[in-house]
Amino acid sequence: MLDEWAYQRGVLLDFIRPGKPVENGYIESFNGKLRDECLNANQFLSIADARSKIEAWRTDYNHHRPHSALGNRSPAEYLDGATTGTTALRFFQQ
């Protein structure tokens, strides 16, 4: 299904080689933050509780927390300031 979705949208899939997580430091950094700040910091009492807590963390991460790679803006602030045709807008508008 992923391959079909990508093909229909002209997306080239380029997977990280097995055993080489450093090929995408951004996602490795994100995974570490999610694990340390959300998954390890909370006790989930049910699937609904997990969804609620993870969504609260995601909202904070995307709308309130400044990211140094985005000029100390949140991803939402960065997207608001992105110009037409940028990669960020093409990704979020699909």
Jmol script that loads the backbone (N, CA, C; Angstrom):
load data "model"
ATOM      1  N   MET A   1       0.827  -1.192   0.000  1.00  0.00           N
ATOM      2  CA  MET A   1       0.000   0.000   0.000  1.00  0.00           C
ATOM      3  C   MET A   1       0.874   1.259   0.000  1.00  0.00           C
ATOM      4  N   LEU A   2       1.963   1.227   0.768  1.00  0.00           N
ATOM      5  CA  LEU A   2       2.862   2.376   0.800  1.00  0.00           C
ATOM      6  C   LEU A   2       3.457   2.610  -0.576  1.00  0.00           C
ATOM      7  N   ASP A   3       3.895   1.553  -1.225  1.00  0.00           N
ATOM      8  CA  ASP A   3       4.487   1.677  -2.548  1.00  0.00           C
ATOM      9  C   ASP A   3       3.494   2.265  -3.548  1.00  0.00           C
ATOM     10  N   GLU A   4       2.255   1.803  -3.491  1.00  0.00           N
ATOM     11  CA  GLU A   4       1.218   2.308  -4.389  1.00  0.00           C
ATOM     12  C   GLU A   4       0.936   3.788  -4.119  1.00  0.00           C
ATOM     13  N   TRP A   5       0.822   4.164  -2.835  1.00  0.00           N
ATOM     14  CA  TRP A   5       0.585   5.560  -2.458  1.00  0.00           C
ATOM     15  C   TRP A   5       1.702   6.444  -2.999  1.00  0.00           C
ATOM     16  N   ALA A   6       2.948   6.006  -2.788  1.00  0.00           N
ATOM     17  CA  ALA A   6       4.097   6.790  -3.234  1.00  0.00           C
ATOM     18  C   ALA A   6       4.107   6.916  -4.760  1.00  0.00           C
ATOM     19  N   TYR A   7       3.865   5.815  -5.464  1.00  0.00           N
ATOM     20  CA  TYR A   7       3.871   5.835  -6.920  1.00  0.00           C
ATOM     21  C   TYR A   7       2.826   6.811  -7.464  1.00  0.00           C
ATOM     22  N   GLN A   8       1.616   6.792  -6.907  1.00  0.00           N
ATOM     23  CA  GLN A   8       0.540   7.660  -7.371  1.00  0.00           C
ATOM     24  C   GLN A   8       0.857   9.131  -7.157  1.00  0.00           C
ATOM     25  N   ARG A   9       1.703   9.433  -6.195  1.00  0.00           N
ATOM     26  CA  ARG A   9       2.033  10.816  -5.882  1.00  0.00           C
ATOM     27  C   ARG A   9       3.417  11.241  -6.371  1.00  0.00           C
ATOM     28  N   GLY A  10       4.070  10.349  -7.079  1.00  0.00           N
ATOM     29  CA  GLY A  10       5.392  10.668  -7.608  1.00  0.00           C
ATOM     30  C   GLY A  10       6.465  10.747  -6.545  1.00  0.00           C
ATOM     31  N   VAL A  11       6.284  10.025  -5.450  1.00  0.00           N
ATOM     32  CA  VAL A  11       7.243  10.036  -4.352  1.00  0.00           C
ATOM     33  C   VAL A  11       8.213   8.880  -4.534  1.00  0.00           C
ATOM     34  N   LEU A  12       9.501   9.173  -4.476  1.00  0.00           N
ATOM     35  CA  LEU A  12      10.527   8.145  -4.552  1.00  0.00           C
ATOM     36  C   LEU A  12      10.851   7.688  -3.135  1.00  0.00           C
ATOM     37  N   LEU A  13      10.644   6.418  -2.851  1.00  0.00           N
ATOM     38  CA  LEU A  13      10.969   5.877  -1.540  1.00  0.00           C
ATOM     39  C   LEU A  13      12.446   5.515  -1.513  1.00  0.00           C
ATOM     40  N   ASP A  14      13.139   5.964  -0.487  1.00  0.00           N
ATOM     41  CA  ASP A  14      14.564   5.696  -0.330  1.00  0.00           C
ATOM     42  C   ASP A  14      14.783   5.289   1.115  1.00  0.00           C
ATOM     43  N   PHE A  15      14.754   4.004   1.365  1.00  0.00           N
ATOM     44  CA  PHE A  15      14.821   3.494   2.725  1.00  0.00           C
ATOM     45  C   PHE A  15      16.248   3.544   3.268  1.00  0.00           C
ATOM     46  N   ILE A  16      16.347   3.706   4.570  1.00  0.00           N
ATOM     47  CA  ILE A  16      17.631   3.654   5.249  1.00  0.00           C
ATOM     48  C   ILE A  16      18.117   2.211   5.220  1.00  0.00           C
ATOM     49  N   ARG A  17      19.381   2.038   4.949  1.00  0.00           N
ATOM     50  CA  ARG A  17      19.954   0.687   4.906  1.00  0.00           C
ATOM     51  C   ARG A  17      19.877   0.052   6.299  1.00  0.00           C
ATOM     52  N   PRO A  18      19.586  -1.217   6.375  1.00  0.00           N
ATOM     53  CA  PRO A  18      19.533  -1.895   7.675  1.00  0.00           C
ATOM     54  C   PRO A  18      20.834  -1.699   8.450  1.00  0.00           C
ATOM     55  N   GLY A  19      20.704  -1.365   9.720  1.00  0.00           N
ATOM     56  CA  GLY A  19      21.877  -1.168  10.566  1.00  0.00           C
ATOM     57  C   GLY A  19      22.549   0.175  10.398  1.00  0.00           C
ATOM     58  N   LYS A  20      21.937   1.099   9.664  1.00  0.00           N
ATOM     59  CA  LYS A  20      22.521   2.419   9.402  1.00  0.00           C
ATOM     60  C   LYS A  20      21.561   3.542   9.805  1.00  0.00           C
ATOM     61  N   PRO A  21      21.104   3.582  11.056  1.00  0.00           N
ATOM     62  CA  PRO A  21      20.137   4.621  11.442  1.00  0.00           C
ATOM     63  C   PRO A  21      20.690   6.036  11.354  1.00  0.00           C
ATOM     64  N   VAL A  22      22.013   6.180  11.361  1.00  0.00           N
ATOM     65  CA  VAL A  22      22.587   7.524  11.289  1.00  0.00           C
ATOM     66  C   VAL A  22      22.402   8.162   9.922  1.00  0.00           C
ATOM     67  N   GLU A  23      21.883   7.421   8.958  1.00  0.00           N
ATOM     68  CA  GLU A  23      21.628   8.009   7.647  1.00  0.00           C
ATOM     69  C   GLU A  23      20.498   9.025   7.695  1.00  0.00           C
ATOM     70  N   ASN A  24      19.684   8.992   8.734  1.00  0.00           N
ATOM     71  CA  ASN A  24      18.635   9.998   8.889  1.00  0.00           C
ATOM     72  C   ASN A  24      18.635  10.465  10.339  1.00  0.00           C
ATOM     73  N   GLY A  25      19.522  11.379  10.641  1.00  0.00           N
ATOM     74  CA  GLY A  25      19.661  11.882  12.003  1.00  0.00           C
ATOM     75  C   GLY A  25      18.426  12.587  12.510  1.00  0.00           C
ATOM     76  N   TYR A  26      17.644  13.216  11.615  1.00  0.00           N
ATOM     77  CA  TYR A  26      16.449  13.935  12.048  1.00  0.00           C
ATOM     78  C   TYR A  26      15.422  12.982  12.657  1.00  0.00           C
ATOM     79  N   ILE A  27      15.168  11.863  11.989  1.00  0.00           N
ATOM     80  CA  ILE A  27      14.171  10.937  12.507  1.00  0.00           C
ATOM     81  C   ILE A  27      14.700  10.226  13.741  1.00  0.00           C
ATOM     82  N   GLU A  28      15.998   9.968  13.786  1.00  0.00           N
ATOM     83  CA  GLU A  28      16.567   9.352  14.986  1.00  0.00           C
ATOM     84  C   GLU A  28      16.449  10.304  16.175  1.00  0.00           C
ATOM     85  N   SER A  29      16.658  11.588  15.936  1.00  0.00           N
ATOM     86  CA  SER A  29      16.500  12.583  16.994  1.00  0.00           C
ATOM     87  C   SER A  29      15.050  12.651  17.462  1.00  0.00           C
ATOM     88  N   PHE A  30      14.123  12.675  16.503  1.00  0.00           N
ATOM     89  CA  PHE A  30      12.708  12.696  16.853  1.00  0.00           C
ATOM     90  C   PHE A  30      12.318  11.455  17.645  1.00  0.00           C
ATOM     91  N   ASN A  31      12.746  10.283  17.183  1.00  0.00           N
ATOM     92  CA  ASN A  31      12.404   9.044  17.884  1.00  0.00           C
ATOM     93  C   ASN A  31      12.912   9.067  19.320  1.00  0.00           C
ATOM     94  N   GLY A  32      14.121   9.591  19.534  1.00  0.00           N
ATOM     95  CA  GLY A  32      14.670   9.692  20.885  1.00  0.00           C
ATOM     96  C   GLY A  32      13.851  10.626  21.764  1.00  0.00           C
ATOM     97  N   LYS A  33      13.444  11.765  21.201  1.00  0.00           N
ATOM     98  CA  LYS A  33      12.624  12.717  21.969  1.00  0.00           C
ATOM     99  C   LYS A  33      11.263  12.109  22.317  1.00  0.00           C
ATOM    100  N   LEU A  34      10.631  11.470  21.351  1.00  0.00           N
ATOM    101  CA  LEU A  34       9.343  10.830  21.602  1.00  0.00           C
ATOM    102  C   LEU A  34       9.471   9.781  22.705  1.00  0.00           C
ATOM    103  N   ARG A  35      10.500   8.969  22.612  1.00  0.00           N
ATOM    104  CA  ARG A  35      10.706   7.918  23.605  1.00  0.00           C
ATOM    105  C   ARG A  35      10.988   8.512  24.991  1.00  0.00           C
ATOM    106  N   ASP A  36      11.948   9.454  25.071  1.00  0.00           N
ATOM    107  CA  ASP A  36      12.354  10.011  26.368  1.00  0.00           C
ATOM    108  C   ASP A  36      11.288  10.894  27.005  1.00  0.00           C
ATOM    109  N   GLU A  37      10.651  11.731  26.201  1.00  0.00           N
ATOM    110  CA  GLU A  37       9.742  12.738  26.748  1.00  0.00           C
ATOM    111  C   GLU A  37       8.293  12.284  26.851  1.00  0.00           C
ATOM    112  N   CYS A  38       7.924  11.267  26.111  1.00  0.00           N
ATOM    113  CA  CYS A  38       6.532  10.847  26.109  1.00  0.00           C
ATOM    114  C   CYS A  38       6.364   9.397  26.545  1.00  0.00           C
ATOM    115  N   LEU A  39       6.968   8.493  25.796  1.00  0.00           N
ATOM    116  CA  LEU A  39       6.734   7.075  26.059  1.00  0.00           C
ATOM    117  C   LEU A  39       7.312   6.627  27.396  1.00  0.00           C
ATOM    118  N   ASN A  40       8.534   7.069  27.730  1.00  0.00           N
ATOM    119  CA  ASN A  40       9.151   6.683  29.005  1.00  0.00           C
ATOM    120  C   ASN A  40       8.627   7.499  30.176  1.00  0.00           C
ATOM    121  N   ALA A  41       8.022   8.644  29.912  1.00  0.00           N
ATOM    122  CA  ALA A  41       7.590   9.552  30.979  1.00  0.00           C
ATOM    123  C   ALA A  41       6.145   9.323  31.405  1.00  0.00           C
ATOM    124  N   ASN A  42       5.430   8.497  30.697  1.00  0.00           N
ATOM    125  CA  ASN A  42       4.011   8.289  30.991  1.00  0.00           C
ATOM    126  C   ASN A  42       3.707   6.819  31.231  1.00  0.00           C
ATOM    127  N   GLN A  43       2.702   6.616  32.030  1.00  0.00           N
ATOM    128  CA  GLN A  43       2.135   5.280  32.186  1.00  0.00           C
ATOM    129  C   GLN A  43       0.803   5.306  31.462  1.00  0.00           C
ATOM    130  N   PHE A  44       0.627   4.392  30.526  1.00  0.00           N
ATOM    131  CA  PHE A  44      -0.583   4.345  29.726  1.00  0.00           C
ATOM    132  C   PHE A  44      -1.524   3.300  30.309  1.00  0.00           C
ATOM    133  N   LEU A  45      -2.721   3.746  30.660  1.00  0.00           N
ATOM    134  CA  LEU A  45      -3.675   2.867  31.319  1.00  0.00           C
ATOM    135  C   LEU A  45      -4.604   2.161  30.340  1.00  0.00           C
ATOM    136  N   SER A  46      -4.683   2.658  29.130  1.00  0.00           N
ATOM    137  CA  SER A  46      -5.521   2.069  28.091  1.00  0.00           C
ATOM    138  C   SER A  46      -5.065   2.620  26.748  1.00  0.00           C
ATOM    139  N   ILE A  47      -5.591   2.045  25.682  1.00  0.00           N
ATOM    140  CA  ILE A  47      -5.287   2.571  24.342  1.00  0.00           C
ATOM    141  C   ILE A  47      -5.762   4.018  24.228  1.00  0.00           C
ATOM    142  N   ALA A  48      -6.944   4.304  24.736  1.00  0.00           N
ATOM    143  CA  ALA A  48      -7.476   5.679  24.686  1.00  0.00           C
ATOM    144  C   ALA A  48      -6.581   6.635  25.467  1.00  0.00           C
ATOM    145  N   ASP A  49      -6.100   6.197  26.620  1.00  0.00           N
ATOM    146  CA  ASP A  49      -5.203   7.025  27.422  1.00  0.00           C
ATOM    147  C   ASP A  49      -3.894   7.269  26.675  1.00  0.00           C
ATOM    148  N   ALA A  50      -3.356   6.231  26.046  1.00  0.00           N
ATOM    149  CA  ALA A  50      -2.125   6.375  25.269  1.00  0.00           C
ATOM    150  C   ALA A  50      -2.328   7.351  24.116  1.00  0.00           C
ATOM    151  N   ARG A  51      -3.422   7.200  23.403  1.00  0.00           N
ATOM    152  CA  ARG A  51      -3.705   8.109  22.283  1.00  0.00           C
ATOM    153  C   ARG A  51      -3.803   9.548  22.753  1.00  0.00           C
ATOM    154  N   SER A  52      -4.468   9.769  23.862  1.00  0.00           N
ATOM    155  CA  SER A  52      -4.647  11.119  24.397  1.00  0.00           C
ATOM    156  C   SER A  52      -3.307  11.740  24.794  1.00  0.00           C
ATOM    157  N   LYS A  53      -2.488  10.986  25.507  1.00  0.00           N
ATOM    158  CA  LYS A  53      -1.194  11.515  25.966  1.00  0.00           C
ATOM    159  C   LYS A  53      -0.221  11.730  24.810  1.00  0.00           C
ATOM    160  N   ILE A  54      -0.209  10.813  23.869  1.00  0.00           N
ATOM    161  CA  ILE A  54       0.676  10.966  22.711  1.00  0.00           C
ATOM    162  C   ILE A  54       0.220  12.137  21.847  1.00  0.00           C
ATOM    163  N   GLU A  55      -1.078  12.326  21.696  1.00  0.00           N
ATOM    164  CA  GLU A  55      -1.592  13.463  20.920  1.00  0.00           C
ATOM    165  C   GLU A  55      -1.244  14.783  21.595  1.00  0.00           C
ATOM    166  N   ALA A  56      -1.336  14.838  22.915  1.00  0.00           N
ATOM    167  CA  ALA A  56      -0.964  16.061  23.643  1.00  0.00           C
ATOM    168  C   ALA A  56       0.518  16.373  23.426  1.00  0.00           C
ATOM    169  N   TRP A  57       1.365  15.346  23.455  1.00  0.00           N
ATOM    170  CA  TRP A  57       2.796  15.548  23.215  1.00  0.00           C
ATOM    171  C   TRP A  57       3.027  16.010  21.778  1.00  0.00           C
ATOM    172  N   ARG A  58       2.344  15.385  20.821  1.00  0.00           N
ATOM    173  CA  ARG A  58       2.490  15.751  19.404  1.00  0.00           C
ATOM    174  C   ARG A  58       2.081  17.199  19.153  1.00  0.00           C
ATOM    175  N   THR A  59       0.982  17.596  19.771  1.00  0.00           N
ATOM    176  CA  THR A  59       0.509  18.980  19.619  1.00  0.00           C
ATOM    177  C   THR A  59       1.538  19.958  20.165  1.00  0.00           C
ATOM    178  N   ASP A  60       2.067  19.677  21.342  1.00  0.00           N
ATOM    179  CA  ASP A  60       3.098  20.542  21.922  1.00  0.00           C
ATOM    180  C   ASP A  60       4.325  20.582  21.014  1.00  0.00           C
ATOM    181  N   TYR A  61       4.764  19.423  20.538  1.00  0.00           N
ATOM    182  CA  TYR A  61       5.958  19.324  19.698  1.00  0.00           C
ATOM    183  C   TYR A  61       5.796  20.108  18.399  1.00  0.00           C
ATOM    184  N   ASN A  62       4.623  20.049  17.794  1.00  0.00           N
ATOM    185  CA  ASN A  62       4.411  20.694  16.491  1.00  0.00           C
ATOM    186  C   ASN A  62       3.929  22.133  16.553  1.00  0.00           C
ATOM    187  N   HIS A  63       3.304  22.539  17.665  1.00  0.00           N
ATOM    188  CA  HIS A  63       2.687  23.867  17.695  1.00  0.00           C
ATOM    189  C   HIS A  63       3.278  24.827  18.719  1.00  0.00           C
ATOM    190  N   HIS A  64       4.005  24.324  19.689  1.00  0.00           N
ATOM    191  CA  HIS A  64       4.482  25.213  20.751  1.00  0.00           C
ATOM    192  C   HIS A  64       5.988  25.191  20.933  1.00  0.00           C
ATOM    193  N   ARG A  65       6.616  24.075  20.710  1.00  0.00           N
ATOM    194  CA  ARG A  65       8.043  23.924  20.997  1.00  0.00           C
ATOM    195  C   ARG A  65       8.896  24.497  19.872  1.00  0.00           C
ATOM    196  N   PRO A  66       9.846  25.355  20.210  1.00  0.00           N
ATOM    197  CA  PRO A  66      10.754  25.862  19.174  1.00  0.00           C
ATOM    198  C   PRO A  66      11.766  24.785  18.766  1.00  0.00           C
ATOM    199  N   HIS A  67      12.081  24.750  17.485  1.00  0.00           N
ATOM    200  CA  HIS A  67      13.057  23.802  16.942  1.00  0.00           C
ATOM    201  C   HIS A  67      14.214  24.612  16.364  1.00  0.00           C
ATOM    202  N   SER A  68      15.419  24.313  16.806  1.00  0.00           N
ATOM    203  CA  SER A  68      16.578  25.082  16.348  1.00  0.00           C
ATOM    204  C   SER A  68      16.763  24.977  14.833  1.00  0.00           C
ATOM    205  N   ALA A  69      16.438  23.825  14.241  1.00  0.00           N
ATOM    206  CA  ALA A  69      16.591  23.652  12.795  1.00  0.00           C
ATOM    207  C   ALA A  69      15.604  24.514  12.003  1.00  0.00           C
ATOM    208  N   LEU A  70      14.588  25.038  12.678  1.00  0.00           N
ATOM    209  CA  LEU A  70      13.581  25.879  12.020  1.00  0.00           C
ATOM    210  C   LEU A  70      13.685  27.332  12.477  1.00  0.00           C
ATOM    211  N   GLY A  71      14.883  27.741  12.873  1.00  0.00           N
ATOM    212  CA  GLY A  71      15.077  29.117  13.320  1.00  0.00           C
ATOM    213  C   GLY A  71      14.370  29.396  14.637  1.00  0.00           C
ATOM    214  N   ASN A  72      14.354  28.409  15.522  1.00  0.00           N
ATOM    215  CA  ASN A  72      13.691  28.512  16.824  1.00  0.00           C
ATOM    216  C   ASN A  72      12.209  28.834  16.708  1.00  0.00           C
ATOM    217  N   ARG A  73      11.606  28.285  15.666  1.00  0.00           N
ATOM    218  CA  ARG A  73      10.151  28.360  15.500  1.00  0.00           C
ATOM    219  C   ARG A  73       9.584  26.956  15.619  1.00  0.00           C
ATOM    220  N   SER A  74       8.313  26.874  15.964  1.00  0.00           N
ATOM    221  CA  SER A  74       7.656  25.570  15.962  1.00  0.00           C
ATOM    222  C   SER A  74       7.401  25.172  14.509  1.00  0.00           C
ATOM    223  N   PRO A  75       7.190  23.892  14.235  1.00  0.00           N
ATOM    224  CA  PRO A  75       6.855  23.506  12.855  1.00  0.00           C
ATOM    225  C   PRO A  75       5.629  24.253  12.316  1.00  0.00           C
ATOM    226  N   ALA A  76       4.639  24.490  13.168  1.00  0.00           N
ATOM    227  CA  ALA A  76       3.448  25.223  12.721  1.00  0.00           C
ATOM    228  C   ALA A  76       3.806  26.661  12.351  1.00  0.00           C
ATOM    229  N   GLU A  77       4.665  27.304  13.146  1.00  0.00           N
ATOM    230  CA  GLU A  77       5.093  28.672  12.829  1.00  0.00           C
ATOM    231  C   GLU A  77       5.922  28.689  11.551  1.00  0.00           C
ATOM    232  N   TYR A  78       6.773  27.680  11.392  1.00  0.00           N
ATOM    233  CA  TYR A  78       7.580  27.586  10.186  1.00  0.00           C
ATOM    234  C   TYR A  78       6.689  27.450   8.954  1.00  0.00           C
ATOM    235  N   LEU A  79       5.692  26.588   9.045  1.00  0.00           N
ATOM    236  CA  LEU A  79       4.777  26.375   7.927  1.00  0.00           C
ATOM    237  C   LEU A  79       4.007  27.649   7.596  1.00  0.00           C
ATOM    238  N   ASP A  80       3.579  28.379   8.622  1.00  0.00           N
ATOM    239  CA  ASP A  80       2.866  29.639   8.389  1.00  0.00           C
ATOM    240  C   ASP A  80       3.718  30.643   7.621  1.00  0.00           C
ATOM    241  N   GLY A  81       5.030  30.609   7.842  1.00  0.00           N
ATOM    242  CA  GLY A  81       5.924  31.552   7.183  1.00  0.00           C
ATOM    243  C   GLY A  81       6.525  31.035   5.892  1.00  0.00           C
ATOM    244  N   ALA A  82       6.228  29.790   5.526  1.00  0.00           N
ATOM    245  CA  ALA A  82       6.807  29.208   4.312  1.00  0.00           C
ATOM    246  C   ALA A  82       6.192  29.850   3.074  1.00  0.00           C
ATOM    247  N   THR A  83       6.994  30.008   2.061  1.00  0.00           N
ATOM    248  CA  THR A  83       6.503  30.611   0.821  1.00  0.00           C
ATOM    249  C   THR A  83       5.887  29.548  -0.080  1.00  0.00           C
ATOM    250  N   THR A  84       5.030  29.964  -0.950  1.00  0.00           N
ATOM    251  CA  THR A  84       4.357  29.059  -1.883  1.00  0.00           C
ATOM    252  C   THR A  84       5.385  28.264  -2.677  1.00  0.00           C
ATOM    253  N   GLY A  85       5.137  26.970  -2.783  1.00  0.00           N
ATOM    254  CA  GLY A  85       6.003  26.110  -3.571  1.00  0.00           C
ATOM    255  C   GLY A  85       7.135  25.465  -2.800  1.00  0.00           C
ATOM    256  N   THR A  86       7.294  25.791  -1.519  1.00  0.00           N
ATOM    257  CA  THR A  86       8.372  25.173  -0.754  1.00  0.00           C
ATOM    258  C   THR A  86       8.034  23.722  -0.465  1.00  0.00           C
ATOM    259  N   THR A  87       9.046  22.962  -0.152  1.00  0.00           N
ATOM    260  CA  THR A  87       8.858  21.542   0.168  1.00  0.00           C
ATOM    261  C   THR A  87       7.897  21.380   1.327  1.00  0.00           C
ATOM    262  N   ALA A  88       8.008  22.223   2.352  1.00  0.00           N
ATOM    263  CA  ALA A  88       7.129  22.113   3.523  1.00  0.00           C
ATOM    264  C   ALA A  88       5.669  22.241   3.121  1.00  0.00           C
ATOM    265  N   LEU A  89       5.355  23.200   2.287  1.00  0.00           N
ATOM    266  CA  LEU A  89       3.959  23.377   1.889  1.00  0.00           C
ATOM    267  C   LEU A  89       3.486  22.239   1.006  1.00  0.00           C
ATOM    268  N   ARG A  90       4.322  21.755   0.112  1.00  0.00           N
ATOM    269  CA  ARG A  90       3.919  20.642  -0.749  1.00  0.00           C
ATOM    270  C   ARG A  90       3.634  19.412   0.103  1.00  0.00           C
ATOM    271  N   PHE A  91       4.436  19.170   1.124  1.00  0.00           N
ATOM    272  CA  PHE A  91       4.236  18.005   1.989  1.00  0.00           C
ATOM    273  C   PHE A  91       2.949  18.115   2.786  1.00  0.00           C
ATOM    274  N   PHE A  92       2.690  19.257   3.402  1.00  0.00           N
ATOM    275  CA  PHE A  92       1.545  19.396   4.276  1.00  0.00           C
ATOM    276  C   PHE A  92       0.229  19.590   3.536  1.00  0.00           C
ATOM    277  N   GLN A  93       0.256  19.986   2.290  1.00  0.00           N
ATOM    278  CA  GLN A  93      -0.976  20.227   1.567  1.00  0.00           C
ATOM    279  C   GLN A  93      -1.511  18.973   0.907  1.00  0.00           C
ATOM    280  N   GLN A  94      -0.772  17.883   0.878  1.00  0.00           N
ATOM    281  CA  GLN A  94      -1.249  16.665   0.208  1.00  0.00           C
ATOM    282  C   GLN A  94      -2.235  15.926   1.052  1.00  0.00           C
TER     283      GLN A  94
END
end "model"
wireframe off; spacefill off
backbone 0.3
color backbone group
